[in-house]
């Protein structure tokens, strides 16, 4: 499997701001409402976070049972999609992580393959390999890990479901 590409030099200043303690939450508040609509409407071709792999995750709420959508940065691992439950370094896991644990069948809107996927948490050696790959692409995740207060940031592996014939 080829190694993921590192971040292009022209995106590094934006990544520095987004990975900062205050920049990340502000960016998320501004970008999330736009990308929640923009990515599905353009079949994943456009996102506020230009140059980064962003998808929209549609899932069922663990408590509410309602459909929820959230844009997230992702990494590909073959035909699988990897999501990082960093929550910009907060000490608790994001709500979408709990939703996936309770209801692992999700729909992704992303460039190249919109469809249904099944989620599971990465563990052991596979998690370590994926963590090394994803922090090479976006070093901000290492900053988030340092801010968690000891919480290990979960990685979720989304495997595509076979297309109906």
VEXMARSE-764164 format. One record per residue: residue in three letters; x, y, z of N, C-alpha, C in turn. Coordinates in steps of 0.2 Angstrom, whole numbers, plus 5000, padded with zeros to 4 digits. Layout:
BEGIN
ALAXYZXYZXYZ ...
// end
This chain:
BEGIN
UNK500449945000500050005000500450065000 UNK500350114995500750174995500650215002 UNK501250255004501250295009500850355007 UNK500450385012500050445011500550505009 UNK500350555005500750615004500750655010 UNK501250695010501350745016500950805013 UNK500750845018500350905016500750955012 UNK500450985007500751025002501051095006 UNK501551115004501851175008501451235008 UNK500951245003500551305003499951295008 UNK499851235011499351225016499551225023 UNK500251225024500551225030500351285035 UNK500351345032500151405037499451395039 UNK498951375035498251365037498251305042 UNK498551255041498551195046498851215052 UNK499351265053499651285059499051325063 UNK498651365059498151405063497651355065 UNK497451315061496851265062497051225068 UNK497651205069497851155074498051195081 UNK497951255081498151295087497551285092 UNK497651305098497151295103496451325101 UNK496551385099495951435097495751435090 UNK496151425086496051425078495551365076 UNK495751305079495351245077494551255079 UNK494451265085493751275087493351335083 UNK493751385081493451445077493251415070 UNK493751385067493751365060493151315060 UNK493151265065492551215064491851245065 UNK491851295069491151335070490951365063 UNK491451395059491351425053491251385047 UNK491651325047491651285041491151235041 UNK490951205047490451155047489851165044 UNK489451225046488851235043488851235035 UNK489451265032489451275025489551205022 UNK490051165024490251105021489751045022 UNK489351055028488751005029488351005023 UNK488251065019487851075014488251065007 UNK488851095007489151105001489451034998 UNK489750995002490050935000489550884997 UNK488950875000488450834997488150864990 UNK488050924990487850964984488250954978 UNK488950954979489450954974489750884973 UNK489450834976489750764976490450764978 UNK490650804983491250794986491750834982 UNK491650874977492150914973492350974977 UNK491851004981492051074984491951064991 UNK492451104995492451105002492751175004 UNK492551195010492851265013493551245014 UNK493751185016494451175017494851155011 UNK494951195007495251185000495951145001 UNK495951094996496551054996496650995001 UNK496150995005496150935010495550895009 UNK495650825011495150775009494550785015 UNK494050815013493450825018492850785015 UNK492550755019491950715018491350735022 UNK490750715021490150725025489950655028 UNK489950645034489750585037489050595039 UNK488650545037487950545039487750485043 UNK487550495049487450445054486850445058 UNK486650395062486050405066486350415073 UNK485950465076486150485083486050425088 UNK486550415092486550365097485950365102 UNK485850425104485250445109484650465106 UNK484650505101484050535098483750495092 UNK484150455089483950415083483850455077 UNK484050515077483950565071484550555067 UNK484450575060485050575056485450635057 UNK486050635057486550685058487050685053 UNK487250745051487850755046488350805049 UNK488950775048489550815050490150815045 UNK490450865043491050865038491650845043 UNK492050805040492650785043493250775038 UNK493850785040494450775036494550695037 UNK494750665031494850595032495450575028 UNK495650515028496250485025495950415022 UNK496250405016496050335013496550285014 UNK496350225015496850165016496550115011 UNK496750115005496450075000495750094999 UNK495250054999494550074998494250095005 UNK494650085010494350105017494450185018 UNK494050215022494150285024494250285032 UNK494750325034494950325041494750395043 UNK494450395049494250455052494550465059 UNK494750525061495150535067494650565072 UNK494450535078494050565083494450615088 UNK494750665085495150705089494850755093 UNK494250785090493850835094494350895096 UNK494750915091495350965092495650965099 UNK495750905101496150895107495750895114 UNK495150905113494750905120494750835123 UNK494650835130494750775134494250725133 UNK493750735129493150685128493150675120 UNK492850615119492750595112492150635109 UNK492150655102491650685099491050645099 UNK490450685098489750645098489750595092 UNK490050615086489950575081490350505082 UNK490850505086491150435088490650395092 UNK490350425096489850385100489250355096 UNK489050405091488550385086488750325082 UNK489450325080489650265076489750205080 UNK489950205086489950145090489250115091 UNK488750155092488050135093487750115086 UNK487850145081487550135074488150135069 UNK488450075068489050085063488950085056 UNK488250075054488150085047488050165045 UNK488450185041488450265039488450275032 UNK488250335030488350355023488850405023 UNK489250405018489850455017489650485010 UNK489750555010489750595004490450615003 UNK490850594998491550604997491650604989 UNK492150634987492350634980492650564979 UNK492350534973492550474971492150414973 UNK491850414979491450364981490950384987 UNK490350404985489850414990489450354990 UNK489250334996488850274998488850255005 UNK488650185006488650165013489250125015 UNK489450135021490050105024489850075031 UNK490250035034490250005040490850025044 UNK490750055050491250085054491450035060 UNK492150035061492349995067493050035069 UNK493150025076493750065078494350025077 UNK494950055075495550025074495850015081 UNK496249955081496549935087497249905086 UNK497649905091498249865091498749895085 UNK499149855082499649875077499349905071 UNK498749895069498349925064498250005066 UNK498050015072497950085074498650115074 UNK499150085077499750125077500050135070 UNK499950095065500150105058499750165055 UNK499050165056498650215054498850285057 UNK498950285063499150345067499750375064 UNK500250335063500850355060500750395053 UNK500350355049500150385042499750445043 UNK499250455047498850515047499250575050 UNK499650565055500050615058500550635053 UNK500750595048501250615043500950665038 UNK500250655037499850695032499650765036 UNK499450755042499250815046499550815053 UNK500150845054500450845060500050875066 UNK499550915064499150945070498750885074 UNK498650825072498450775076498850765082 UNK499550765081499950755087499850805092 UNK499750875090499650925094498950915098 UNK498450885094497850875098497950815103 UNK498350765101498450715106498750735112 UNK499250785112499550815118499050855122 UNK498550875119498050915123497450875126 UNK497450815125496850775127496850755134 UNK497350765138497450755145497450675146 UNK497750635141497850565142497350525138 UNK496850555135496350515131496750495124 UNK496650435123496950405116496450425111 UNK496650455106496250475100496050415096 UNK495350405096495150345092495250355085 UNK495350305081495350305074494750255072 UNK494350285067493750245065493950225058 UNK493850155056493950125049493250115046 UNK493150145041492450145037492650095031 UNK492250045031492349995025491750005021 UNK491850005014491250015010490849955009 UNK490149965009489749905008489749885001 UNK489649824999489549804992488949844989 UNK489049864983488549904979488049854977 UNK487449864977486849824975486949804967 UNK486849744965486949734958486349754954 
// end
